Structures are given as structure tokens and as C-alpha cells.
Amino acid sequence: MRNSILFVSLLCVLLPFVLNAQEKQDYWPDAKVSVQIKDGKLIDLFDQISALTGIYFSYDPSLVDADQPISIEAKNQTIDQVLKTVFSERFSFQFLKNQLIITVNQQEDGSGDSAAIFKSVFKLSGKLTDQQTRQSIPYASISVSGHPFGTISNGDGEFRITIPSEYKSENLVFSCLGYSRHLISLDTLMQSELDIQLTPINIQLKEVKVTAIDPMEVMDQLIENIETNYSTSQQLMTSFYREVLKQNDDYINVSEAVMDILKSSYGNTFRQDNIRYLKGRKTKGARPSVLMVDFKMQGGPYYITKLDVVKTRDSFIDPEFREYYKYKVDRVILYRGRPTVVIQFEPDGRFDYLTYEGELYIDRESYALVYAAFSLSRNGKKVARKSLIRKKPRGFNVRPIELNYTASYKNHNDRWYFNAAQASVKFHVKSRRDKINSVFHSISDLLVTDYRETNLKRFSRHENFNSSEIFSEIITDYDEDFWGDYNIIKPTEDLRNALKKESAKESSFHTNPQTNQLTLQKSMP
């Protein structure tokens, strides 16, 4: 029983790569509905229409305020008629299969009455560097103080953030592990391109205080306080997801999407999170003129959400498996201005199932897990070699060499919310007969850019992503201006250069919806 639970846990965390094209159903603007909302919100109207018709809504959260108060009663009216009673004439609606896209008419300048559901935005970009070394600071958090939206810097320390103008009197906050928080008042900014230098800190308690902390007591408090520290209501999260696949130094595929995540209560470990696609893009995939191998890992956005280890109660969190790990307090630091205990963990012996090693950052005051960095243990990689390779050509040797994961949480109104995750997986693929000796590296990034409470219980069957779907099949081509006012993770310079050189030939990156493990297939240029 223990082995099977650990195995499922790894599959949920480890395999972030592909989604099957969904069966879609067409809906039309003349479909009639009856809705009634008193002292509710715009999101309640969306939820009611979705429940009645199966249609889901795609819109830019910086332009459409889903929390705007509304009251409406409509009987046997078309969806178009219902929406026009709520939205101003600045907005138009386009139906695409079971998706209704809300856009702002291009000819409008954004002026008008205050009741219109419209917000102008301004965009900031820049780079974060270490004040002392001038080196770039990757994966730092950038957000507006006191509000649940933001972004992170890329691997080069660069960032881009879109902010509704109503927050122009607020502070922009920059924070990163090992650095003091940096605040800038938005109404004092004179330029849109920023050069931000963060001051490094390394504040630790004295050794006698560190050793006095019992790691097992901290782990017990983490579990005991989950429902106090994390949301016990449904959350609708807007998120950005990026998948990058490389063979040696060559980019094979880059796919990106804005997704909705319907996150269930942290008090209910059995209810799964739901994911639906809003909009996306991908490269055509440049391949050099050498013998290549098709590399497939199934899961995509569905699996990276499982890196929310507080929600999934992974093996190194779950008290049931604690005897199989050993924990120690490594240090106490300031993390985002709060005292934080860093606990190291590793397997306490060799086992015939998947185990991990890494660090847990636990807030000293609330006992909330705020950051986790972990990877498969040495013995776990050996087990993974047997369990993850579903299919490979004869004569191929495939070996996992790196399987690393991170997850972070953000504090808002004394609750912690799943904020970002990354899965970095490397496999060594070798065949003497075919003269192939390659390292495949897949990097999946997830960033939650906004979140709010919702009464929505689930996405419809037609829009809900699951573990067997193929992510790349529903994505269109790469376009630099595609995202508009969505907050995203800015591509790194290396990735931007690769995208500029992409081939006009469509990628031969194929998928097998029947497997949820690694599949390899020989492919000629």
C-alpha cells in the first residue's frame, strides 16, 4: 500500500508533458437561458451560464472585473442579450466552439462612465540584479502590495508586469529568498523600464537557538495548521504555464498558455483541482539536421499543479510516511521579511519505491510551508528508471539523470496561496547502433497571476483538462504580442534567441494519449 501511494505521488508530480485534444461542442449566441442574480458578482453570472450551457468565458482580468457587483433577472433570453445588459457597448463577444471570448472594441479609447466594466492598464518591465555582485536574480516575485496578482522574473532576472491603473497609488513589491524586500510607489515612477537592485541579507539565529528547534514538532505543526494557513474555500486562479523541451542545446518545442485553475479546499485532500485552457501559443520547433529522437512525457499542466505538495500531502509531508525520512533543522532565515525555518529531509534508508530529498521552508510564526525545493533521491532515480520508461526503441538506453521540483506560496490577508512551481527533468538517451547520445531536458513553469474565491464547483467535461490530454495540439503559433494584457513569465534571452531562429517546418513532436510515461521514437530530419 505504501509503495503504490508513493508511486502515484511521483506520477502526479513528475511527469509534466502532453495533453490530448479535447472533444469540443459548438454553442451559439442565440442559445437561450434564464438567470437570476441578486446582489451578486459578474463571476456568478459566468458560473450560471456555464452551468446551463457548458460555455466557459475567456477574458483579460485586467479589463473585465469579474468581482463587479451586479443584479440581473433574465428569462428565456439569448446569451448575447444577457451579456449586453451587463456590459457596455465597448465590449464585444465572440463564440469559438464552447468558449465565449470577451474583448474590448479596438476603436474605443477607454473613456466613459464609471459603471462600465473597463480598466485601463499600464505596463512595467525591467531587470532585477544583486546590489553587490550585479548578477541577475531569477524567479523573484513582483506584485502590487496587498493585492493577489503579480508575476516573477525569468532566468535572466527580467520581468514584465501589467497593472490596472486603479492601483497607481499602491506599492510595487520585489522580493526574493536571501534579499531584503524592495518597495516602489507606483505613482512616483517616471519611466516604464526599471533597473531594480536588491540588497542581499543572510540573517540567521544563533546556533544554540537553531538546535533547540525540534524538526518533528515543526512538521507536526505544519500539518495541524493547514486549514488555518491555507484556503478552505474554492479558488479560481488565473495562471501562466510554459513548457520547454530541449535535445542537448537545441530547442525542440516551446508551448505556453494562460489557464484557469479551480483549486479545491485544502481541507479536502480527495477533491482534485480542475484546469481549463484559455489561450496559448507554441513554436513550430527547429530541429538541426542530425538524427533526432521523439521525446514524450505525458501530463502537461495537469501534473504540474500536483506540485502543490501541501494540497497533495506528498510522502515527505504526510505523517503516515514520516518514518521513512529523516529531518533536520538546517538554518533559520528571513524569507520575505518573516522568520523561516529551513528543514532538510532525505530518505532514512533504501526502499523499493520513489523517495525524495530536499528542503522545506516553514514560516516560524504560522507554521505554513512557504517554499519547497526537492528532487528524487539517488535510489529514487533507480526506481524511476524502471517505472517511468513506458516505451522505447530496441537498443536504446534511457536513464533519468535529474528530476528537480520547486513550489512556492504567497501570503495574502493572512492566508497562503499556491503561487509558482517548476519541474525540471533530464533524461540521457543513448544508442550505439543509431549513434545517438543525447540529453533531453524538459522545463515546465507555472505561475499563478491572480486568484479569487468562487462558487464554481467544477469545469464542464468539455473544457476540463485531464492527465491524458495533449497540450501542444491545441496551441497556435508563437506571436510576440499574443498575450496582450495578461501577466506572463518573460522568456529568457536564450529562449528569445531560439524563437527568432525557429524553423518554418512544423515540429515532428508527436504524442501518445494512451501512455503516461516516457516514450521514445527514432526520427530522421
N, C-alpha and C positions, 0 to 999 in steps of 0.2 A: 504493500500500500504506500509506504513512504517513497519507494523508488518511482512509482507511477506518478505520484503528485509532483515530485521534483522534475520528472521528465516533462510533464505537461507545463510546468512552470517555465522551463527553459524554452520550450517551443513558443510560448506566449511572448517571451522577452527577446528571443534570439533571432528569429527569422524574419527580418523586415524586407521582403522583396517580391511582390507582384499581386495583382488584383484582376479578377475576371470581369469582362464587360457585362454590365447588368442588363437583364431583360427590362426594357422600358415600355411604358404605356403612354399613349398620347392623350392629352387633355386639351380642351379648347376654351377660349374666353367666354363662349356662350353657355357653358355649364352653369346651372342654377343652384343656388344654395340659400339656406335660411340661417342667419346668425343673430345672436343677441348677446351683447356685452354691456354691462352697466358698471361704470367707474372702474374700467379695466385698463389694459395697455394694448398697444398695437401688436405686440408679440402674441397676445391672447387671440386676436383676430386671425393672425397667421396660423396659430395652432388649430383653431376651429376649422378653418378652410382645409388645412392639411388632413385633419381627421375625417372630414366629409368627402374629400375628393381624391386624396393621395397626392395632390400637388404640394411641392415644397418651394420655398421662396429663396431667391438668391439676390443679395443686395449688398451695397457697401455700407458697413455700420457707421462710418463717419458721415454719411449723407442721409441715412434713414435711421431715425431714432426709434428703435423697437420698444423702448420704455415710455414713449409718449402716452399720456393718459387719453383714453377715448371712451365714448359711449356710443353704441350703434345698435339699431334693430333693423334688420332687413329680412323680408320674407320672399322667397322664390325669386331672387334677383340673380343676374349673371355676376360672375366673379368680377368682371370689369366694372360693372355698375357699383358693386360694393366698395371696391378699392377707390373709385373716383369720388365717393362720398367722404373718404378719409384723407386722400392725398390731394395736393394742389395740382394745377394744370402743368406745373413744371415737370411732373413725373410721367413717365410712360411705362407700359408693361408689355413684355414680350414673352410668349409661351414657347418653350423648347422642350418637347416631349412632356415629361411630368415636372418640369421646372418652370417657375414663373420668375422672370428676371425684371427687377425694378431698376430703372435708370433715370437720370436727370436729362431732360431735353438739352441738346447742345446749344441752342440759341438763347437759353436763359442765362442771365448773369448772376443769379443767386439773390437778387434783391426781392423784397416782397414783405407780406405780413408775417408777424411772429408766429402765427398758427401753422404756417407751412412746415412740413417735415423736411427741413433742409438745413444743413450746416456747412458753411464754407470751411475750408481746411488750409493749413499751411504745412509745408514740408521742410524738415531739417535733415541734414546729413553731416557726416564728419568722420573723425577718427579718434580713437582712444589710445593713449600711449602712457607708458610708465614715466613719471616725472623725473626719475633719476637716470634710468637707462635709455629712455626714449624708444624702447621696444613697444610694439603694438600689443594691445590687451584684447585677446579673443574672448568671445562668449560672455561679455559683460552685459548687465541689464540696463536698459534705458526705458524710463517710464515717467508718466506725469504723477506727481505726488498725490496720494490719496485717491487715485483712480485705477481701475483694473485693466488698463490696456498699455501696451508698450511693445518693445522689440528687444533684440540682443545684437551685439556686434558680431561680425563674421570672424573667420580665422585670421584676417589681417587687421582686426580691430576697427574696421569700418562699419558704419551703421547708417540707416535711413529710417526716419520715423515720420508718420503723418498724424497731425494733431488737429482736432476740431478747434476752430477759432474761439469757441466759448471758454476754452481753458487757457487763454493767453495770459491770464493773471496768475497762473499756477507756477509751480517749480518743476523743472525737468531734473530728474534724479538719475545719476550714473552710479552704479555700484558693482563691485566685483570682489570675489574672495581674495583677501590679502591686501585690499586697498580701502582707504577712507572713502566714504560716500561723498559725492560731489554734486552740489545743487546749483542750478542756474535759473534765475527768474525769467520766464518766457517773455514778459513784457519789456525786458531790458535788452533783448537781443537786437543787434544791429545787422547781422548777416545770417544767411541760411546755412553756410558751411562752417562747421565748428572744429576746432582743434582742442580736444579735451585731454588734460594731463591729470592722471590720478596719482595720489600720494600713497606709496606702499606703507603698510603697517604690519607689524609682527608682534602683537601683544599676547603674551601667554601668562598664565598664572604660575606661581612658584611651584616647583616640583612637588613639594610636600602637599600642596592642595590638589594637584592633579592625581597623585597616587591615592588620595583619600576618596576619590570618586569610584564607586563600585559600578563597573560597566553593566553587570547584570541588572542592577537596580535601575539604571538609566533605560535599558531595553524594556524592562517591565513597565516603567512609566510611559514609554513611548506607546506601547500597546494600550495601556489603561486610558490614555488621554486622546486617543484617535478621534473619538466622536466630539470631543471638546475643541480640538485643534482644527479639524477639517469639516467641510460642509456636510450636513445631514440632509440637504435638500438637493433636488435635481439642478444641475448647472448646464446651461447651453454655452459652449465655448467656441469662439472663432479661432481657428488655428492655421498656421502655415506649415506645410510639410515639403521636404525636399529629399529626393533620392539621387545619389550619385554613385555610378559604377565605373571603376577603372580596371583595365588589364595592364599591369605594370605601370607605365607612365601615361598610357593612352586612355582618354575618356571614351567610354562605350555608350553611356546613357546618362542624361540628366533630366529628371522629371520633377515638376513642382505642382503644388495645388493648394488652394485655400479650402479648408474642410470645416465642417461643424462637428463638434464632439458633444454628445449628450451624455454627461457624466452623472452616474447614479450616486446615491448617498454612500459615504464612506462607512456608514453603519450597516450596509447590506453588501456583504462580500460575494453574494451569489448572483446579483444582478449585473450583467455585463454593460460596459459602455457601448454606445452606438456611434457610428461615424458616417457622415454623408459628404459627398463631393459637391463643391460649389463651382469652382472654375480652376483650370490648370493649363499647363503648357509643358512641352518637352523638346529636347534636341532631336535632330534626325540621326545623330550618332555617327561620329567619324571613326573609321577603322583603318589602320595602316595596312599596307599591302604585305602582310605576313599571315601565316596560318593562325587562325583565331579559334576560340572555343566559346560556345554559348554558355553563359553562366546564369543560372536561375535560382533565386531564393524566394519562396512564396511568403506572402503575409502583408507587405506594404504598410499603409497607415494603421491598419487594424492591429498589428502586433506591436508597433512602437508605443501605442497607448498603454500597453501592458507594462511598460517601464515605470508606471506609477506604482511603485512597489508597496506603498502604504495601502493602496486600494487592493492590490492583488495578494498582499501578505506573502511575499515571496519567502523562500525557505530560510534565508538569513534574518528575516523579520519574524516569522511565525514561531511562537513559543514551542510548538509541537516538535520542531526540528532543531531547537537550540542546542541540544546535547551533541549535535554533530558538528558544531562550530565552537571555536574559542574566540573570545572577545577581549580586547584590552583598550584602556583609555590611552590614546597616543598624545593628545595635547588638548588644551582649551584655548580657543582663539576668539577674536571678534569677527563675526560674519554678518555683514550688512548692519553693523553697529550694535549687534547683540552678542552676549557671551554664548559660545557654542562649544559643545563637547565633540571631539573627533574620536570616534571609536573604530579601531581596526578589527577586521574579522577575517578568519580563514578556516578551512576545514580542520577538524580535530581528528585527523586520521585519513586513511584512504578508503573510499567507498565506491561501489559499482554503480553509482548514479551521478548525475550532474551536480556539482557543487561550485561555489563561488568564493572569491576573496575580494576585499576592497575596504572602503571607508564609508562610514555613516556620519553625517554632520547633524547633531541633535541640539536643538535650542535648549540652553541650560535652564531657562525660566519656565517655558511651556512644555518642554519635552516633545516638541514636534520635530519630525525629520524634515530638514530643510534642503538637504543635498545628499546625493548618494553617487559614488563612483565605484564600479565593481566590474569584475571580469570572471571568466571561467577559470577555475583553479587548474593547476598543471594536470592533475588526474582527471579533472572535468573535461579537458580538451581531448584526452584519450577516449573517454566515453563518448564525447560528441562526435568523434571521427566515425564511430560505429553507428550512431543513431541519426546523424544529420544527412549523411550521403544516401540519397534515395536512389539515384540512377547515375551511372557514368559509363562512358565508352570503355570497351575492353582494353586493357593495357594502360589505363590511366591510374595514376596515384594521386589522391586528393587528401590534403591534410589541413585542418584548421590550425592557424598559427596565432591569430589574435582575435579575441571576441570581447570587446570592451563596451561598457554602457555607462551612461550618466543620466541622472534625473534631478531636477531642481523644483523647488516650491517657492511661491511668492506670498508674502503676508499682506492681507488687506482686511481692515476692520477686525483685527484680532483672529482672523481665520487664515489658514494656509491653503493655497490653491496650486494644483499641478501647473507648472509654468513652462518647462522645456525638457527635452530628452534627446539623447543621441545614442545611436547604435553604430559601432564601427567594427566591421567583420572582415577578416582577411583569410583567404584560403590559398594554399600553394597547390598548383595543378601541374603535374609532370607526366610526360610520356616520351620514353626514349624512341619508340618506333616512329612516332609522329613529330619528333624533335620539338616538343612543346615543353617549356619550362616557364610558367607564368605565375604571378601573384595577382589574384583578383581581390579588389578592395571595395567594399560597399559601405557607404556612409549615409545614414538616414538621420535627418534632423527634424524635430517637431518643436514648434514654438506656439504657445497659446497667446494670442494677441489681445483677446478681450473675453469677458465672461459675465454671465448674469444668471439669476435664478429664473426658472421656467416651470410651467405646469405641464409641459410636453412630456409624455411618458415614454414614447418611443418614436423612431422614424418609421415611415411606411416600409413595407417589404421591398418595394421597387427602388427606394433610394438608400437603403441601409447597406453599407459595406460589410462584407464578411471575409473570413480568412481565405476563401478560395478564389476571390476575385482578382482580376489582373489590372493593376494600377495604370500601366503605360498605355493600355488600349483605349482609354477614354480621354487621353491628353492630346492637345493640339500642339502645333509647332511653337518654338521659342520666339518671344517678342519682347523686346526691352521695355516697352511701355505698357505691357499687358495688364499689370496689376492695378493701375490707376491709383486709388487712394487706400488700397489695402496695405497694412503693415506686413512686411516680409523680412526675411533674413537676406541682407545684401550679399550677392555672390562674391567670393574672394577673387583677387586679381588673377590667380592661376586659373580659376574656373571661367572667369570672364574671357580670358585669352583663348581658352579652349573652345568656348562657344563661338567666338568670332571665326575660328578656323574650321567649324564643323562642315562635314561633307553634305552635299546636296542629296546624297543617296540615303534612303530610309534605313534605319538601323535594322539589322537582322537579329535583334534581341527578341527571342521568342519565349513563350511561357507555356507551362503545362498545368492547367487548373486542377488536375487530379492529384497533384502532389503538394506536400507542404514542407519539402526538404530540398536540398541542393540537387540540381540536375545539370549535367554537362553534356554537350553535344559538339562534335567537331564541325567546323565551318570554314569554308575556303573564302578568300577575299573575292 
